[in-house]
Amino acid sequence: MEDEVDRLVAAWRRERPDLDVEPLEVLSRVSRLARHLDRARRIAFSEHGLEPWEFDVLTSLRRAGAPYQLSPGQLLTQTLVTSGTMTNRIDRLAKKGLVERLPDPSDRRGVLVRLTLEGREAADQALAGLLAQERAILAQLSRSQRGDLAALLRQLTAPFDNIPG
C-alpha cells in the first residue's frame, strides 16, 4: 500500500539523488499522523465543549488523584506554558465552573487549583471521547504492533522528555 509520503520520498530521490532522504520516510509520517491526531483531539474535545488547552489542564488535575488539585507551578510543569498563560487559563476555567482556587495550607501566599465535580465529569467524558478517536486511528494495527510502535516512539521521544531545564 502506497501513501503520500512514498510519493514525496520518490520525488526527492528523483530530484535530489545526492541526499539521503530516509528520515522523511519516518518523520514525515509522524508529522502527518500528528496532524490527524490533532484533528481527532479537537473533534473529541469539542463534542464535550472543551478546547484542547482546557482538556490539558483538567486532565492534569484529574490525573493528580483525589482531591484533584495542584499548584499553578505544578500545572505549568505538566502543560509547558508560561505562568501568565496559566493564570489566564485558570481564570477562564474557574469562570466556567470547572476549577476553583483554594488557599494553599502549606504556603500562606500560595493557591491550589482544584477540579470541581463539573470539571471532573468534563475531563472524564472528553477522555473517553479522545480514546475512542485514538482507537479508530490505531485500528489497522494489532495489539503487538501497537506495543512495538509505542516502544519505538518511546525510544525516540525519551531523550527530549529528559532534558534538564
N, C-alpha and C positions, 0 to 999 in steps of 0.2 A: 504494500500500500504506500503510495507516494503522498507527501504533504507539501505545503507551501515552502517549508524550509529546504526540502530536497531540491525544489526548483531554484530557490535562491542560491544554494550552495553550488549547484551545477552551473549557474550563470557566472558566479565568481570564479569557479575553476576554469571556465572557458575564457573569461576576460582577464583574469589575473593568475595564470598557472604558476607564477613565481611565488605566490603566497600559500601558506598552509592555512586553509580556511576550516579545518576540522573543528575548532572551538565553536564555530557557528552552528554545527550540527547539534550540539548540546544546548548551548546558551541561548540561541535564538528560539529554540523550542521552550526553554524555561521562561523566556520573556513573553512569548505568545501565550503560554499557559497561565502566566501571572495576569495577563490582561483578561483572559476568560474567567479566571478565579475572581478577579476584582469585579467583573460584571455580575457573576453569580452571588458574590457577597452583597453587592448593592441591592440586588433583587430580594435576597433573603431578608436583609435589614429593612428595606422599605416596606415589605409586607407586614412588618411589625412596628412601623412608624419610627424607625431609628436611622440615623446616619452612621456610617462606618466608625467615625470617631466616638460616637455615643456608645456603640457596641463595645469598642475597645476599653473605655473607662468602666462601663458597667460590668463587663466580664472580668476585668482586673479585680474589681471589688468582690464579685461573686466567687472567683477562684480563691480569694483570701480565706474563705470559710467563715462560719459564724463568729462574730456578729457582722461579717461582711463590711469591714471598714479598713481603711488605710490612711496614712498621712498623705498630704499632697505630694511630698517628696517621694514617697514610695510609688505613687501613681506616675510621677514624672519618669522614674526609672523604668517602669513597665511599659509606658506608652511612647517614650522617646520624643516628648515635646518640651518646649520651653516652659518656664514657670508662669509667664504671662499667659501663654496659651492655655495652660492647665487651669489657671484661675478662671479664665473666661469659660472654659468647658464646665467646670464645677458649677459656676453661676447659672449657666444655661440648663444644666441637668437638674439643679435644685429648683429652678423656676418651673420645670416640668413635673416636679414632684418625684423624680427618680432617685435622687440622693438628698442627704441632709448633712449639714455641717454640725459637728459637736465639739465642745471643748476637749482638748487632749488632757486626760487626768495626770499624765506624767510630765506635761510641759504647759505651764500656765499661759504661755503665749501662743501655743500651737493649737491646731484644729485637727480633727479627724473627719474624713468623708465616709459616710455610711450609706449603704444601699437601702432604700426604702423597700417595702413589700412590693410596690408597683415596679420599682426598678429591678428587683429580683425576678419578678414574673416576666418583665420585658426581656431581660437578659436570657432567661431560660428558654422562652419561646423563640427568640431570634437565633439562639444557638441551635435549637432543634431544626429550624429552617435552614440555617447555614450547613449543618451536617447533611441534610437531605440533598442540597445542591452539590456539595462536595462528593457525596457518594455517587451521584449521577456522573460527575466528571471522571471519577475513577472506575466506573462500571466496566470498562474494557479490560481492566487488569484483574488477574486472580489475586487472592489473598497473599500468596507467596510473592508475586510480582510487586504488589504494593509494599510488602515488607522490604524487598530488595531495593526498591526505589527510595523508600524512606531512609534506608541505611546509606545509600549513595549520596543522597541530598544532605544528610546529616554530616557526612564526611566533608562536603563542600562548604556548608554553612557554619560549622562549629568554629573554625578559626575567626570568622567575623564576629561571632557572638561572644568570644572570649578575649577580645582586645581590651586591654586595660584602659580606663578613662572613658 
